[in-house]
Amino acid sequence: MDPASCDGLPNDVLIVEDDPLIALDFEDRLLGFGVKTVRTAGNVAKALDLIAHRSPDFALLDVSLSREKSFGVAERLEALKIPFVFVTGYGAEAGLPAAFAAKPRLPKPCPSEALEAMLRKGSRCG
């Protein structure tokens, strides 16, 4: 399977988001852009399970999940060389560890244009 379609979008995106409405909004927008498969996890354990089952081409990670941070997922994605972006409502004060300080971030709420641009930029296509 190709990691990304020829239009520069990833085929398979993992959303790690604990708010079901926000996750559904992201899923709808991603599918609208042309992403073929979108999977959602509401916590770190589920996200790691989905990654172990099948690695995504790209991931959106909410920094603060209900009782945990998504940094364990970020570490796993880094190890697999899978591009990802942090999505946070906390802006520059997101509290990212130094190892992830330079990673791309999107604000919540996230404009569709910025989301699509980040997908294309992070895609491993071509």
N, C-alpha and C positions, 0 to 999 in steps of 0.2 A: 504494500500500500504506500502510495506517495505521502510524504509528511504534510504536504500542502498542495492545494490545487494550483493550476497554472495562473489563476487570477491573483495570486499572492496572498490568499487567505488560508489559514490553517484548516484542515479537514475536521479535526477533532479538538474541541476546546473543553477544558475542565474548569468549572466555576466552583470556587470554594467560598460559600456565602451562607451565613446562618439565618438570614432573613428570607423566608420563602418568596415574598413579593419582589424583593430586589433581585433574587436569583431568577425568578420567572421573567422579570423585565430584561435582564441581561440575556437570558436564553432566547427570548423573542427577537431581540435586536440582532443577536449573533446569527440566528437562522435567517433573518431578513437580509443580512449582508451576504448570505450564501454559504455560511459554515454548514457542513453536512451533518456533523454529530456534536451535540452539546450534552455533557454530563455534569451533574451537580452533586456536591457534597456539602453538608452543613457543619461538618466537624473534621478535625485532623485525621482521626482514625478512618473515617469513611473515605476521605480524599486519598490517603495512603493506600487503602485497599483498591480503589479504582485505578490508581497509578500502577500498582503491582499487577493488576489484571490486564491492563492495556495502557501503555504510556500515551498521554495526549500529545498533540502537536504544540499546544499553547495552553496557558492557564491564567485565570483571573483569580487573585487571592485577596479576599477581605482580610485586613490585618487583624482586627479584633473580632473573634468569634465569641459566642456566648460566654464560655468559661475558659477560653484559651486563645493563644495567638497562632497564626498560620505559619510561623517560622519553620516548624518541622517539615511542613509540606514544601516550603521554599528550598530548604536544604536538600530534600530528595530530588526536586526538579533540577536544582543546580548540578547535583551529582550525575543526573541523566542528560545534562545539557539541553534541557527543555526550556524554551523561553517562557517567561511569565511577567506579569505586571501586578503590583500591589494596588488594590482599590481601597480607598479609605476616606472617611468623612472628617478625618483629623488634620488634613493638610500637611504642612511641613513638620508639624509636631506629632507625626504618626508613631514616634517611638521605635523606629526601625533600628535593629542592631547595626553596628558599624559594618558588618559583613554585607549588609543589604542596603546601606545608605545610598549607593549609587544606582540602585535598581529603579526602573521606571515606575511611576505612580500615576494613577488616575484619581480624580476627586469623585466623591459621592455627593450629590448626583453627578453622573458622568454624561457629558454631551455625546450623542451618537457619532458625530464626526471625529471626536477625539478617540473614542473606542475603536472605530474602524481603522483609523490611522495607526493606532498602537498595534492592532492585529496584523496589519500589513507590514509594519516595521519589524515586528517580532517574528514574522513568519519565516520558516526555514526554506521557503520556496526559492528556487533558482539561484 
